């Protein structure tokens, strides 16, 4: 199975995160925004519920030194953590960003909540 629009995923994070978390949801699109910390291309996951976390605000000029803050939303952007990652894989290590609204339809910035999350396909459409 490969990750595509409509694919159901479970994603979890705890390693090097201010607050551990887990979410399930459906892939609703592909995201290609670049930030100074390296996120370039990933999937947009609409979580089944509102998530509450702590993370670094993401803006095009953000730096790793920005203080973490409380954030919430039900959209996650998952971007590959390692070179060579393929969205054809059923699971993988990803960086996780949380958005309060759909990042494909809004200019609102999200928050980086995990540098080492893990996703797994839980069904294929």
QUIHU-V720796 format. One record per backbone hydrogen bond with DSSP energy under -0.5 kcal/mol. NH is the residue of the N-H (numbers start at 0). CO is the residue of the C=O. E is the energy in kcal/mol with one decimal. If there is no record, write none. Layout:
NH_CO_E, NH_CO_E
This chain:
2_86_-3.3, 5_26_-2.8, 6_3_-2.5, 7_122_-1.4, 8_24_-2.6, 9_119_-2.4, 10_22_-2.9, 11_117_-2.4, 12_20_-2.6, 13_115_-0.6, 16_13_-1.6, 20_12_-2.8, 22_10_-2.7, 24_8_-1.9, 25_45_-1.8, 26_6_-2.5, 27_43_-2.9, 28_43_-1.0, 30_41_-3.3, 34_38_-1.0, 37_34_-2.0, 41_30_-2.8, 42_77_-2.0, 43_28_-2.9, 44_42_-0.6, 44_75_-3.4, 45_25_-2.9, 45_43_-0.5, 46_44_-0.8, 46_73_-2.8, 47_23_-2.8, 50_72_-3.3, 52_70_-2.7, 54_68_-2.4, 55_111_-1.9, 56_66_-0.5, 57_109_-3.1, 58_56_-0.6, 61_58_-2.2, 65_62_-1.6, 68_54_-2.4, 70_52_-2.3, 72_50_-1.8, 73_98_-0.5, 74_98_-1.7, 75_44_-2.8, 76_96_-2.5, 77_42_-2.4, 77_75_-0.6, 78_76_-0.5, 78_94_-2.1, 79_40_-0.8, 80_92_-2.1, 81_92_-0.5, 84_81_-1.4, 88_85_-1.8, 91_118_-1.6, 93_116_-2.8, 94_78_-3.1, 95_113_-3.1, 96_76_-2.0, 97_110_-3.0, 98_74_-3.2, 104_101_-1.4, 105_101_-0.6, 110_97_-2.2, 111_55_-2.8, 112_95_-2.3, 112_110_-0.7, 113_95_-1.7, 115_14_-0.5, 116_93_-3.8, 117_11_-2.7, 118_91_-2.4, 119_9_-2.1, 120_89_-3.0, 121_7_-2.5, 122_7_-1.1, 124_122_-0.7
